[in-house]
Amino acid sequence: MTHEIMIRHCGANIDEGRLSPWLKAVGDAVREGDVLCTYETTKATFDIEAERDGYLLKVVHEDDIVPVLTVIGFLGDEPDEPVVGT
């Protein structure tokens, strides 16, 4: 089963930001709390952490400008799990 990695609300008047390079590669095992990348806005920089154990699957490219509440990747139970519906 796959789980979304999403940019959550970062504060008032923050609508979008830029993703830093990913610290993990697609297929890498991650643990809950691992920092996956950072999200840089005009006001602050936020760490994006894994919310569960799993394997990093399909991701948005680094340096992309991404709106808040956007899915930027997925965590799966297996390293080669298909991401359904993308």
Gaussian input, Z-matrix of N, CA and C with variables (Angstrom, degrees):
# hf/3-21g

backbone

0 1
 N
 C     1     B1
 C     2     B2     1     A1
 N     3     B3     2     A2     1     D1
 C     4     B4     3     A3     2     D2
 C     5     B5     4     A4     3     D3
 N     6     B6     5     A5     4     D4
 C     7     B7     6     A6     5     D5
 C     8     B8     7     A7     6     D6
 N     9     B9     8     A8     7     D7
 C    10    B10     9     A9     8     D8
 C    11    B11    10    A10     9     D9
 N    12    B12    11    A11    10    D10
 C    13    B13    12    A12    11    D11
 C    14    B14    13    A13    12    D12
 N    15    B15    14    A14    13    D13
 C    16    B16    15    A15    14    D14
 C    17    B17    16    A16    15    D15
 N    18    B18    17    A17    16    D16
 C    19    B19    18    A18    17    D17
 C    20    B20    19    A19    18    D18
 N    21    B21    20    A20    19    D19
 C    22    B22    21    A21    20    D20
 C    23    B23    22    A22    21    D21
 N    24    B24    23    A23    22    D22
 C    25    B25    24    A24    23    D23
 C    26    B26    25    A25    24    D24
 N    27    B27    26    A26    25    D25
 C    28    B28    27    A27    26    D26
 C    29    B29    28    A28    27    D27
 N    30    B30    29    A29    28    D28
 C    31    B31    30    A30    29    D29
 C    32    B32    31    A31    30    D30
 N    33    B33    32    A32    31    D31
 C    34    B34    33    A33    32    D32
 C    35    B35    34    A34    33    D33
 N    36    B36    35    A35    34    D34
 C    37    B37    36    A36    35    D35
 C    38    B38    37    A37    36    D36
 N    39    B39    38    A38    37    D37
 C    40    B40    39    A39    38    D38
 C    41    B41    40    A40    39    D39
 N    42    B42    41    A41    40    D40
 C    43    B43    42    A42    41    D41
 C    44    B44    43    A43    42    D42
 N    45    B45    44    A44    43    D43
 C    46    B46    45    A45    44    D44
 C    47    B47    46    A46    45    D45
 N    48    B48    47    A47    46    D46
 C    49    B49    48    A48    47    D47
 C    50    B50    49    A49    48    D48
 N    51    B51    50    A50    49    D49
 C    52    B52    51    A51    50    D50
 C    53    B53    52    A52    51    D51
 N    54    B54    53    A53    52    D52
 C    55    B55    54    A54    53    D53
 C    56    B56    55    A55    54    D54
 N    57    B57    56    A56    55    D55
 C    58    B58    57    A57    56    D56
 C    59    B59    58    A58    57    D57
 N    60    B60    59    A59    58    D58
 C    61    B61    60    A60    59    D59
 C    62    B62    61    A61    60    D60
 N    63    B63    62    A62    61    D61
 C    64    B64    63    A63    62    D62
 C    65    B65    64    A64    63    D63
 N    66    B66    65    A65    64    D64
 C    67    B67    66    A66    65    D65
 C    68    B68    67    A67    66    D66
 N    69    B69    68    A68    67    D67
 C    70    B70    69    A69    68    D68
 C    71    B71    70    A70    69    D69
 N    72    B72    71    A71    70    D70
 C    73    B73    72    A72    71    D71
 C    74    B74    73    A73    72    D72
 N    75    B75    74    A74    73    D73
 C    76    B76    75    A75    74    D74
 C    77    B77    76    A76    75    D75
 N    78    B78    77    A77    76    D76
 C    79    B79    78    A78    77    D77
 C    80    B80    79    A79    78    D78
 N    81    B81    80    A80    79    D79
 C    82    B82    81    A81    80    D80
 C    83    B83    82    A82    81    D81
 N    84    B84    83    A83    82    D82
 C    85    B85    84    A84    83    D83
 C    86    B86    85    A85    84    D84
 N    87    B87    86    A86    85    D85
 C    88    B88    87    A87    86    D86
 C    89    B89    88    A88    87    D87
 N    90    B90    89    A89    88    D88
 C    91    B91    90    A90    89    D89
 C    92    B92    91    A91    90    D90
 N    93    B93    92    A92    91    D91
 C    94    B94    93    A93    92    D92
 C    95    B95    94    A94    93    D93
 N    96    B96    95    A95    94    D94
 C    97    B97    96    A96    95    D95
 C    98    B98    97    A97    96    D96
 N    99    B99    98    A98    97    D97
 C   100   B100    99    A99    98    D98
 C   101   B101   100   A100    99    D99
 N   102   B102   101   A101   100   D100
 C   103   B103   102   A102   101   D101
 C   104   B104   103   A103   102   D102
 N   105   B105   104   A104   103   D103
 C   106   B106   105   A105   104   D104
 C   107   B107   106   A106   105   D105
 N   108   B108   107   A107   106   D106
 C   109   B109   108   A108   107   D107
 C   110   B110   109   A109   108   D108
 N   111   B111   110   A110   109   D109
 C   112   B112   111   A111   110   D110
 C   113   B113   112   A112   111   D111
 N   114   B114   113   A113   112   D112
 C   115   B115   114   A114   113   D113
 C   116   B116   115   A115   114   D114
 N   117   B117   116   A116   115   D115
 C   118   B118   117   A117   116   D116
 C   119   B119   118   A118   117   D117
 N   120   B120   119   A119   118   D118
 C   121   B121   120   A120   119   D119
 C   122   B122   121   A121   120   D120
 N   123   B123   122   A122   121   D121
 C   124   B124   123   A123   122   D122
 C   125   B125   124   A124   123   D123
 N   126   B126   125   A125   124   D124
 C   127   B127   126   A126   125   D125
 C   128   B128   127   A127   126   D126
 N   129   B129   128   A128   127   D127
 C   130   B130   129   A129   128   D128
 C   131   B131   130   A130   129   D129
 N   132   B132   131   A131   130   D130
 C   133   B133   132   A132   131   D131
 C   134   B134   133   A133   132   D132
 N   135   B135   134   A134   133   D133
 C   136   B136   135   A135   134   D134
 C   137   B137   136   A136   135   D135
 N   138   B138   137   A137   136   D136
 C   139   B139   138   A138   137   D137
 C   140   B140   139   A139   138   D138
 N   141   B141   140   A140   139   D139
 C   142   B142   141   A141   140   D140
 C   143   B143   142   A142   141   D141
 N   144   B144   143   A143   142   D142
 C   145   B145   144   A144   143   D143
 C   146   B146   145   A145   144   D144
 N   147   B147   146   A146   145   D145
 C   148   B148   147   A147   146   D146
 C   149   B149   148   A148   147   D147
 N   150   B150   149   A149   148   D148
 C   151   B151   150   A150   149   D149
 C   152   B152   151   A151   150   D150
 N   153   B153   152   A152   151   D151
 C   154   B154   153   A153   152   D152
 C   155   B155   154   A154   153   D153
 N   156   B156   155   A155   154   D154
 C   157   B157   156   A156   155   D155
 C   158   B158   157   A157   156   D156
 N   159   B159   158   A158   157   D157
 C   160   B160   159   A159   158   D158
 C   161   B161   160   A160   159   D159
 N   162   B162   161   A161   160   D160
 C   163   B163   162   A162   161   D161
 C   164   B164   163   A163   162   D162
 N   165   B165   164   A164   163   D163
 C   166   B166   165   A165   164   D164
 C   167   B167   166   A166   165   D165
 N   168   B168   167   A167   166   D166
 C   169   B169   168   A168   167   D167
 C   170   B170   169   A169   168   D168
 N   171   B171   170   A170   169   D169
 C   172   B172   171   A171   170   D170
 C   173   B173   172   A172   171   D171
 N   174   B174   173   A173   172   D172
 C   175   B175   174   A174   173   D173
 C   176   B176   175   A175   174   D174
 N   177   B177   176   A176   175   D175
 C   178   B178   177   A177   176   D176
 C   179   B179   178   A178   177   D177
 N   180   B180   179   A179   178   D178
 C   181   B181   180   A180   179   D179
 C   182   B182   181   A181   180   D180
 N   183   B183   182   A182   181   D181
 C   184   B184   183   A183   182   D182
 C   185   B185   184   A184   183   D183
 N   186   B186   185   A185   184   D184
 C   187   B187   186   A186   185   D185
 C   188   B188   187   A187   186   D186
 N   189   B189   188   A188   187   D187
 C   190   B190   189   A189   188   D188
 C   191   B191   190   A190   189   D189
 N   192   B192   191   A191   190   D190
 C   193   B193   192   A192   191   D191
 C   194   B194   193   A193   192   D192
 N   195   B195   194   A194   193   D193
 C   196   B196   195   A195   194   D194
 C   197   B197   196   A196   195   D195
 N   198   B198   197   A197   196   D196
 C   199   B199   198   A198   197   D197
 C   200   B200   199   A199   198   D198
 N   201   B201   200   A200   199   D199
 C   202   B202   201   A201   200   D200
 C   203   B203   202   A202   201   D201
 N   204   B204   203   A203   202   D202
 C   205   B205   204   A204   203   D203
 C   206   B206   205   A205   204   D204
 N   207   B207   206   A206   205   D205
 C   208   B208   207   A207   206   D206
 C   209   B209   208   A208   207   D207
 N   210   B210   209   A209   208   D208
 C   211   B211   210   A210   209   D209
 C   212   B212   211   A211   210   D210
 N   213   B213   212   A212   211   D211
 C   214   B214   213   A213   212   D212
 C   215   B215   214   A214   213   D213
 N   216   B216   215   A215   214   D214
 C   217   B217   216   A216   215   D215
 C   218   B218   217   A217   216   D216
 N   219   B219   218   A218   217   D217
 C   220   B220   219   A219   218   D218
 C   221   B221   220   A220   219   D219
 N   222   B222   221   A221   220   D220
 C   223   B223   222   A222   221   D221
 C   224   B224   223   A223   222   D222
 N   225   B225   224   A224   223   D223
 C   226   B226   225   A225   224   D224
 C   227   B227   226   A226   225   D225
 N   228   B228   227   A227   226   D226
 C   229   B229   228   A228   227   D227
 C   230   B230   229   A229   228   D228
 N   231   B231   230   A230   229   D229
 C   232   B232   231   A231   230   D230
 C   233   B233   232   A232   231   D231
 N   234   B234   233   A233   232   D232
 C   235   B235   234   A234   233   D233
 C   236   B236   235   A235   234   D234
 N   237   B237   236   A236   235   D235
 C   238   B238   237   A237   236   D236
 C   239   B239   238   A238   237   D237
 N   240   B240   239   A239   238   D238
 C   241   B241   240   A240   239   D239
 C   242   B242   241   A241   240   D240
 N   243   B243   242   A242   241   D241
 C   244   B244   243   A243   242   D242
 C   245   B245   244   A244   243   D243
 N   246   B246   245   A245   244   D244
 C   247   B247   246   A246   245   D245
 C   248   B248   247   A247   246   D246
 N   249   B249   248   A248   247   D247
 C   250   B250   249   A249   248   D248
 C   251   B251   250   A250   249   D249
 N   252   B252   251   A251   250   D250
 C   253   B253   252   A252   251   D251
 C   254   B254   253   A253   252   D252
 N   255   B255   254   A254   253   D253
 C   256   B256   255   A255   254   D254
 C   257   B257   256   A256   255   D255

   B1=1.4521
   B2=1.5281
   B3=1.3099
   B4=1.4581
   B5=1.5258
   B6=1.3338
   B7=1.4539
   B8=1.5239
   B9=1.3149
   B10=1.4632
   B11=1.5264
   B12=1.3295
   B13=1.4634
   B14=1.5238
   B15=1.3185
   B16=1.4629
   B17=1.5243
   B18=1.3216
   B19=1.4601
   B20=1.5255
   B21=1.3034
   B22=1.4740
   B23=1.5290
   B24=1.3192
   B25=1.4661
   B26=1.5186
   B27=1.3217
   B28=1.4677
   B29=1.5189
   B30=1.3118
   B31=1.4491
   B32=1.5150
   B33=1.3189
   B34=1.4600
   B35=1.5254
   B36=1.2958
   B37=1.4627
   B38=1.5270
   B39=1.3185
   B40=1.4647
   B41=1.5210
   B42=1.3352
   B43=1.4562
   B44=1.5228
   B45=1.3446
   B46=1.4536
   B47=1.5221
   B48=1.3241
   B49=1.4494
   B50=1.5172
   B51=1.3199
   B52=1.4657
   B53=1.5296
   B54=1.3435
   B55=1.4633
   B56=1.5123
   B57=1.3229
   B58=1.4630
   B59=1.5202
   B60=1.3296
   B61=1.4696
   B62=1.5293
   B63=1.3325
   B64=1.4580
   B65=1.5162
   B66=1.3171
   B67=1.4562
   B68=1.5255
   B69=1.3131
   B70=1.4681
   B71=1.5266
   B72=1.3317
   B73=1.4635
   B74=1.5206
   B75=1.3306
   B76=1.4568
   B77=1.5229
   B78=1.3291
   B79=1.4627
   B80=1.5201
   B81=1.3497
   B82=1.4626
   B83=1.5258
   B84=1.3178
   B85=1.4617
   B86=1.5299
   B87=1.3270
   B88=1.4678
   B89=1.5202
   B90=1.3105
   B91=1.4597
   B92=1.5222
   B93=1.3046
   B94=1.4601
   B95=1.5225
   B96=1.3355
   B97=1.4590
   B98=1.5129
   B99=1.3448
   B100=1.4668
   B101=1.5240
   B102=1.3207
   B103=1.4711
   B104=1.5274
   B105=1.3352
   B106=1.4615
   B107=1.5229
   B108=1.3268
   B109=1.4603
   B110=1.5273
   B111=1.3107
   B112=1.4615
   B113=1.5112
   B114=1.3075
   B115=1.4544
   B116=1.5207
   B117=1.3125
   B118=1.4581
   B119=1.5247
   B120=1.3413
   B121=1.4607
   B122=1.5264
   B123=1.3188
   B124=1.4630
   B125=1.5171
   B126=1.3477
   B127=1.4668
   B128=1.5248
   B129=1.3296
   B130=1.4667
   B131=1.5214
   B132=1.3195
   B133=1.4646
   B134=1.5212
   B135=1.3325
   B136=1.4633
   B137=1.5186
   B138=1.3363
   B139=1.4570
   B140=1.5204
   B141=1.3230
   B142=1.4630
   B143=1.5249
   B144=1.3261
   B145=1.4656
   B146=1.5294
   B147=1.3218
   B148=1.4604
   B149=1.5197
   B150=1.3107
   B151=1.4570
   B152=1.5219
   B153=1.3365
   B154=1.4625
   B155=1.5212
   B156=1.3087
   B157=1.4596
   B158=1.5276
   B159=1.3164
   B160=1.4575
   B161=1.5163
   B162=1.3094
   B163=1.4612
   B164=1.5197
   B165=1.3352
   B166=1.4566
   B167=1.5162
   B168=1.3149
   B169=1.4576
   B170=1.5248
   B171=1.3050
   B172=1.4576
   B173=1.5291
   B174=1.3478
   B175=1.4655
   B176=1.5251
   B177=1.3278
   B178=1.4633
   B179=1.5284
   B180=1.3063
   B181=1.4630
   B182=1.5270
   B183=1.3283
   B184=1.4555
   B185=1.5206
   B186=1.3014
   B187=1.4630
   B188=1.5272
   B189=1.3494
   B190=1.4612
   B191=1.5253
   B192=1.3298
   B193=1.4669
   B194=1.5244
   B195=1.3317
   B196=1.4640
   B197=1.5204
   B198=1.3462
   B199=1.4651
   B200=1.5248
   B201=1.3208
   B202=1.4599
   B203=1.5324
   B204=1.3104
   B205=1.4691
   B206=1.5259
   B207=1.3358
   B208=1.4546
   B209=1.5204
   B210=1.3237
   B211=1.4655
   B212=1.5200
   B213=1.3400
   B214=1.4687
   B215=1.5256
   B216=1.3154
   B217=1.4553
   B218=1.5125
   B219=1.3285
   B220=1.4524
   B221=1.5160
   B222=1.3319
   B223=1.4544
   B224=1.5198
   B225=1.3255
   B226=1.4570
   B227=1.5123
   B228=1.3176
   B229=1.4626
   B230=1.5284
   B231=1.3194
   B232=1.4662
   B233=1.5329
   B234=1.3443
   B235=1.4690
   B236=1.5194
   B237=1.3390
   B238=1.4564
   B239=1.5188
   B240=1.3209
   B241=1.4618
   B242=1.5248
   B243=1.3290
   B244=1.4686
   B245=1.5282
   B246=1.3205
   B247=1.4584
   B248=1.5228
   B249=1.3198
   B250=1.4638
   B251=1.5218
   B252=1.3317
   B253=1.4560
   B254=1.5020
   B255=1.3404
   B256=1.4687
   B257=1.4986
   A1=108.81
   A2=117.09
   A3=120.54
   A4=110.85
   A5=115.29
   A6=122.69
   A7=108.13
   A8=116.45
   A9=122.03
   A10=112.10
   A11=114.88
   A12=122.77
   A13=104.24
   A14=117.07
   A15=120.84
   A16=111.04
   A17=115.63
   A18=121.45
   A19=106.62
   A20=116.48
   A21=122.22
   A22=109.31
   A23=116.60
   A24=120.48
   A25=109.26
   A26=116.09
   A27=121.42
   A28=112.31
   A29=117.68
   A30=120.73
   A31=110.80
   A32=114.85
   A33=121.17
   A34=111.16
   A35=116.08
   A36=124.21
   A37=114.20
   A38=118.13
   A39=121.09
   A40=106.97
   A41=115.04
   A42=120.47
   A43=113.60
   A44=116.55
   A45=119.63
   A46=110.14
   A47=115.08
   A48=120.86
   A49=110.19
   A50=115.60
   A51=121.88
   A52=108.72
   A53=115.67
   A54=120.58
   A55=109.88
   A56=115.86
   A57=120.86
   A58=108.35
   A59=117.18
   A60=117.86
   A61=110.80
   A62=115.43
   A63=121.19
   A64=109.12
   A65=117.32
   A66=122.94
   A67=111.61
   A68=116.58
   A69=123.36
   A70=107.69
   A71=116.01
   A72=121.56
   A73=110.03
   A74=116.59
   A75=121.17
   A76=108.09
   A77=115.85
   A78=122.14
   A79=114.06
   A80=117.20
   A81=120.59
   A82=111.06
   A83=115.18
   A84=120.89
   A85=108.72
   A86=116.88
   A87=121.72
   A88=108.59
   A89=114.58
   A90=121.71
   A91=108.52
   A92=116.38
   A93=121.10
   A94=108.67
   A95=116.55
   A96=121.86
   A97=114.32
   A98=118.48
   A99=120.53
   A100=110.00
   A101=116.73
   A102=120.42
   A103=107.46
   A104=115.85
   A105=121.84
   A106=111.79
   A107=116.52
   A108=123.60
   A109=107.23
   A110=117.44
   A111=120.70
   A112=108.99
   A113=114.43
   A114=123.78
   A115=106.09
   A116=116.75
   A117=122.48
   A118=110.33
   A119=115.57
   A120=120.76
   A121=108.13
   A122=116.26
   A123=119.76
   A124=111.80
   A125=117.31
   A126=120.77
   A127=114.49
   A128=117.40
   A129=119.83
   A130=110.22
   A131=114.49
   A132=122.07
   A133=107.59
   A134=116.07
   A135=122.24
   A136=109.56
   A137=117.37
   A138=121.70
   A139=108.81
   A140=116.25
   A141=121.49
   A142=106.18
   A143=115.73
   A144=121.73
   A145=110.84
   A146=115.34
   A147=120.84
   A148=108.42
   A149=116.79
   A150=121.23
   A151=112.43
   A152=116.71
   A153=121.98
   A154=108.20
   A155=116.99
   A156=121.83
   A157=108.52
   A158=116.49
   A159=120.08
   A160=110.91
   A161=115.10
   A162=122.86
   A163=108.69
   A164=116.19
   A165=120.84
   A166=109.47
   A167=116.31
   A168=122.67
   A169=109.32
   A170=117.96
   A171=124.28
   A172=111.74
   A173=116.76
   A174=120.86
   A175=111.50
   A176=115.80
   A177=123.50
   A178=106.84
   A179=117.52
   A180=121.70
   A181=112.03
   A182=116.08
   A183=120.84
   A184=109.49
   A185=116.18
   A186=126.05
   A187=114.02
   A188=118.39
   A189=120.46
   A190=109.34
   A191=116.09
   A192=121.78
   A193=106.37
   A194=115.68
   A195=121.05
   A196=109.57
   A197=117.48
   A198=120.04
   A199=111.57
   A200=116.10
   A201=122.19
   A202=108.29
   A203=116.70
   A204=125.57
   A205=112.46
   A206=117.08
   A207=122.93
   A208=109.51
   A209=116.65
   A210=121.56
   A211=107.25
   A212=116.11
   A213=120.61
   A214=112.46
   A215=117.83
   A216=121.15
   A217=110.39
   A218=114.29
   A219=120.53
   A220=109.54
   A221=115.88
   A222=122.75
   A223=107.21
   A224=115.40
   A225=120.28
   A226=111.50
   A227=115.15
   A228=120.78
   A229=111.56
   A230=117.41
   A231=123.28
   A232=108.73
   A233=118.55
   A234=120.90
   A235=114.94
   A236=117.63
   A237=120.79
   A238=112.35
   A239=116.26
   A240=122.12
   A241=110.09
   A242=118.94
   A243=120.11
   A244=110.73
   A245=115.25
   A246=121.04
   A247=105.95
   A248=116.52
   A249=122.96
   A250=109.63
   A251=116.02
   A252=121.07
   A253=115.40
   A254=118.41
   A255=120.04
   A256=110.22
   D1=139.02
   D2=179.41
   D3=-100.79
   D4=151.99
   D5=179.02
   D6=-129.33
   D7=137.64
   D8=-177.76
   D9=-72.95
   D10=143.80
   D11=167.07
   D12=-106.20
   D13=118.37
   D14=-171.85
   D15=-126.42
   D16=146.73
   D17=170.34
   D18=-77.12
   D19=115.19
   D20=-179.29
   D21=-85.90
   D22=171.96
   D23=174.93
   D24=-56.44
   D25=133.36
   D26=-176.41
   D27=-110.86
   D28=0.97
   D29=-179.48
   D30=132.27
   D31=171.90
   D32=-178.11
   D33=-63.35
   D34=139.91
   D35=174.52
   D36=63.65
   D37=21.56
   D38=173.17
   D39=-109.06
   D40=112.78
   D41=-176.13
   D42=-105.78
   D43=-26.37
   D44=-177.27
   D45=-156.64
   D46=166.53
   D47=178.36
   D48=-160.16
   D49=179.45
   D50=-178.54
   D51=-111.13
   D52=136.75
   D53=176.39
   D54=-81.99
   D55=134.77
   D56=173.01
   D57=-77.75
   D58=172.09
   D59=174.34
   D60=-57.20
   D61=142.66
   D62=177.88
   D63=-67.31
   D64=139.89
   D65=178.41
   D66=-88.95
   D67=-13.91
   D68=176.71
   D69=-123.60
   D70=150.24
   D71=178.04
   D72=-96.89
   D73=157.22
   D74=175.45
   D75=-56.09
   D76=131.14
   D77=-178.66
   D78=96.66
   D79=-14.82
   D80=179.01
   D81=-69.83
   D82=144.21
   D83=172.26
   D84=-74.88
   D85=139.23
   D86=176.25
   D87=-130.41
   D88=153.94
   D89=177.04
   D90=-111.30
   D91=151.33
   D92=176.29
   D93=-52.28
   D94=129.60
   D95=179.64
   D96=96.29
   D97=-14.73
   D98=176.00
   D99=-61.11
   D100=136.32
   D101=174.49
   D102=-77.87
   D103=124.32
   D104=-178.26
   D105=-93.30
   D106=-37.91
   D107=178.66
   D108=-168.15
   D109=178.87
   D110=172.57
   D111=-119.31
   D112=158.21
   D113=-177.27
   D114=-122.23
   D115=112.82
   D116=-174.84
   D117=-102.70
   D118=122.64
   D119=176.30
   D120=-113.64
   D121=178.90
   D122=178.26
   D123=-69.85
   D124=-16.03
   D125=-176.14
   D126=-109.10
   D127=-25.97
   D128=-174.92
   D129=-165.32
   D130=170.44
   D131=174.59
   D132=-120.44
   D133=133.64
   D134=-176.35
   D135=-121.99
   D136=137.62
   D137=171.48
   D138=-78.04
   D139=136.65
   D140=172.55
   D141=-102.48
   D142=114.94
   D143=-174.85
   D144=-106.74
   D145=151.98
   D146=172.61
   D147=-67.18
   D148=132.06
   D149=179.88
   D150=-92.15
   D151=-1.12
   D152=179.00
   D153=-162.13
   D154=166.31
   D155=172.73
   D156=-73.69
   D157=150.60
   D158=175.99
   D159=164.28
   D160=-158.55
   D161=179.14
   D162=-122.06
   D163=136.01
   D164=-179.72
   D165=-71.93
   D166=126.45
   D167=179.91
   D168=-110.20
   D169=-152.49
   D170=-176.04
   D171=-48.00
   D172=134.77
   D173=-176.99
   D174=-134.97
   D175=158.04
   D176=171.01
   D177=-72.12
   D178=146.99
   D179=-178.48
   D180=-68.67
   D181=145.62
   D182=175.63
   D183=-62.84
   D184=153.82
   D185=-178.07
   D186=70.93
   D187=-0.09
   D188=174.33
   D189=-70.31
   D190=145.11
   D191=170.48
   D192=-84.41
   D193=125.77
   D194=-172.68
   D195=-128.22
   D196=127.16
   D197=175.21
   D198=-67.56
   D199=153.47
   D200=173.06
   D201=-59.69
   D202=149.06
   D203=-178.80
   D204=68.73
   D205=29.10
   D206=176.03
   D207=-103.98
   D208=139.39
   D209=173.38
   D210=-76.00
   D211=125.23
   D212=-178.03
   D213=-109.77
   D214=-7.66
   D215=179.37
   D216=-179.86
   D217=-174.61
   D218=-178.52
   D219=-140.16
   D220=150.53
   D221=169.68
   D222=-113.22
   D223=133.76
   D224=179.61
   D225=-121.23
   D226=168.26
   D227=178.65
   D228=-79.49
   D229=-20.91
   D230=179.96
   D231=-128.16
   D232=150.06
   D233=-176.08
   D234=-67.81
   D235=-20.41
   D236=-179.29
   D237=-118.01
   D238=22.73
   D239=-178.53
   D240=-64.14
   D241=133.60
   D242=177.61
   D243=-70.63
   D244=144.47
   D245=176.81
   D246=-97.18
   D247=107.16
   D248=-175.11
   D249=-81.01
   D250=136.88
   D251=174.67
   D252=85.55
   D253=13.76
   D254=178.18
   D255=-112.73

